[in-house]
Amino acid sequence: MRKRIVGLPSNQHESKFPEGWVDLEQIATVEVTSEDPNFPVESVFSASNGPGWRAREKGEQQIRIIFDQPMSVKRIHLKFVETKVERTQEFVIRWASAEGGPTGEVVRQQWNFSPTGSRSEVEDYEVCLDGVSALELAITPDLEAGDALATLAEWRIA
């Protein structure tokens, strides 16, 4: 008896991302203003829980996703975790259309982290953005002292 194991065509494989999240590694390039080598930015886009991203330098940081082809974005999910430093963080999500023009602000949000209380922030936004060529996340990690490093645990897009 002969046996062959024949895989499914690539378009029929189950996505490694649940709930319709997009596999950004396949369709986009990421730019980042700084990065701790032990906390690489690609881990925030992975389906498995990695170490998350952490900036190498203090101050405002930006992560930009540049899509290979313009796409529609219906949902944006972010998760931040801070277990050591009490701080007030602000982030802004902006998007750019394929047709050019100025970037549009999707959301601006502040959050207070406390090692003895609020250690994580999860934000999930339903949006209706068509023809998106890029998404940008700008993080100001500490509005008061300015000594904290920006971090991000997850970034998902559907």
N, C-alpha and C positions, 0 to 999 in steps of 0.2 A: 504494500500500500504506500502510495506517495502522499505527502502532506505539504501544503503550502499555507502559510499565514499571510493573508493579504490585508494590508492596512486600508482603511477608508481613504478616499480622496481627501486632500488637505482641507477642502472647504466643508467637509462633514465631520471633522474632529470636534469633540466637545471643547468649548472654550475653557481654559483653566481659570477664568474669571467668572464667578457666579453673578447672577442678577443682571446680565447684559453689559457688564463693564467692558470697556474697550482695552485691548492689549496694546498699550501705547508703545511698547518696545518695537512693535512691528510697523507702526504707521507714523512715527514722529521722531524728532530730534529734541533733546533737552539741552538748555543752556542754564548755567548756574553761576552766580557771582563769586562764590567761594564754597569749598567743600573740605571737610575733615576726611582724610583718606580711609578712616575706619568706619565712616558713616556715609557711604556713597549715595548720591541722589537716586540712582536707578532702583534702590531698594524700596523707595516709597511707591513705585509703580508696579512692583512685583506682586504676584498672586499669593506668594507665601509671606509670612510675617518676617521681614528682615530687621536689621538694626535701625532703620529709618535714616533720615538725612540730618546732618548737623553742619552748620557753617564752620569754617576755619577761623573766620574773623568776626569781630563784634560789629554791631550796627546793622542797618537795614540790608536785607539780602533779597535777591530775586531769583525765582525759578521760572523759566519760560519753556513751554511746550510749543514746538513749531511743527505743525502737521504737514506731512508729505503732500496731501491733497486737502482742499477745504472740506470741512465736515460740519454736520449738525451736532450740537451738544444739547442734551436734554437734562442732564443731571451732573452735578459736581459734588464730590464727597471729599472732605478733608478731615484728618485726625492729627491732633497735636498732643504730645505727651511731655510733661515736665514734672519730674519728681524731686528735684534738688533745690531749685531757685524760686523764691517768691518774686513774681514779676507781673507786669501788665503788658500784654502783647497786643499789637494791632496787625491785622493783615488786610490786604486788598487784592481782589481778583479782578483782572482786566482781560478784555478780549480784543482781538483785531480781526477785521473781516478780510476776506480775500480780495475785495475790491479796493482796499486801501482806505485812506481816511484816518481820522483819529481813533485811538483805542477807546473802548467803552468800559466803564466801571460796572462790574456785576454786583459786587458787595464789598463793604468795608465793615470790619468787625473787631471789637476789642474783647479781651478775655483776661481775667485775673487768675494766675496760677498760684497755688499754695501747696508746699510739700505736706502740710498737715490737713489739707482739705481738697481743693479742686486740683487734681493732677492731670486731667485730660480734658480736651475739648474736641467734640465731634460736631462737624457742620455738614449738613446735607441740603443742597439747594436744587430745587427743580427750576430749570431755566428753559428758554426757547431761543437758542442762538443758532442761526443758519449761516453757512458760508464762513465758518471760523478757520482762520489760518494760523492763529496762535492764541494761547492762553498764558497769562502771566500771573504769578503769585508773588506779591511783595510783602515781606515780613519785617516788621519793626519789633524785635524781640523784647525790648524793655523800654517803655515810654518814660520811665522815671530816671533810673540810674544809668541805663545804657550799657551795663556790663555783661548782660546775658548774651548767649549765642542763640541764633535762630535754629529751630529744629522743626522737623515734620516727620510724622510717622507713616501716613498714608495719603495718597492723592489718587482718586478714582474718577473716571469720566464715563458717562454713558450717553 
